[in-house]
Amino acid sequence: PESASNCVEFRSNYQNGPSADEARQPTAEQDNVMKRLQTGKDAWAQLGLKRGCSKDDVNKVYRKLAVLLHPDKTGVKGADEAFKLLCLARKNIMVTLKKVQQ
């Protein structure tokens, strides 16, 4: 029973994630991706893709970057905003690809 209470405490701490005070500094790779997402001139540049990539290529890059930046997984400062930009960039590319196919 004492170990069960420790487990519950651990679980609640895990589910809440890191607080703003506990947020870690980004790695060099995360920092580079976050800067590219903020400064890219269009969605393609934000994801580091060339125009004309396939839908599969876009999804592959998106998944890689999502793992790198997901705020619930990394606890890195700025990851929340960068993840939103990542999702928006992917959405814009997918809309463009869908229009091209029609």
N, C-alpha and C positions, 0 to 999 in steps of 0.2 A: 504493500500500500504506500509506503514512503516513496518507492521508486515510481509508482504511478503518478504521484503528485509532481515529481520532477519531470516526468514525461509530458504532463499537461502544461507545465510552465514552459518547457522547451517548445512545444508545439505552438503555444500562443505567441511566443517570441518569434518563431519562424514565420508564422502566418502574417504577422504585422510588418515584417521586413525591416530594413534599417531605417532609423529615423533620419531626419535631415542633418542632425549633428553627427551621425555616424557614417554619412555617405563617404565613400572612398574616392580617391583621385583616379581618374581614368588612366588606363595603360596608354602607351604611345599609339598603339593600333586604334584603340577606341577614340582617342583624342583626334587622330587623323580623320577617322570616319565622321566624327561629329562636326569637325570643321568643314569637311567636304559637303555634308548635308546642309550646313548653314550658308555656305558660300557658292554652292553650285548654281550655274546660270539657268539650268533646267533640270527636270526630273532625271533625265539620262545621265547628266553630269553628277548629280547628287548620288546616284547609285554606282557611278563609275563604269557605266555601260556605253557602248557605241550604239548609235541609232541603227535600227534594222535587226537588233537582237530578237531572238525568238522568245515566246512566252515562257518556255521552259528555262531559258537563260536568265530571264528577269526573276522568275521564282527562285531559282537556285541562289542567285546573289542576294535576294531579299532574305531568304532563310538564313544564310550565313551571317548577314548583318543583324538580323533580328536576334539571333543567339548572342551576338557580340554586345548588343545594346539594350536588350530587354530590361527595363527598370526593376522588375521583380526578381530577375536572375543576377544582376550585376551589383546593384546598390551604388552605382557610380554617379557622381554629381553631373547633372546635365543629361543623363540618359533618358529621362522622361520626355523632354522636349525633342531630343534627337530621334527617339523612337517614333514620335508623332510625325516628324518630318519624313522619316523613312517610310512609314505607312502611306502618307500622302503622295510621296514620289512614286511608289509602286502603283497606287491607285490611278494616278494620272497616266502612267505608262500603259497600264492595262486598258484604260479607256481609249487611248490612242491606238493601241494594237487592235482593239475590237472594231474601231471605226475603219481601219485599214482593211480588215478582213471582209467588211460588208460591201 
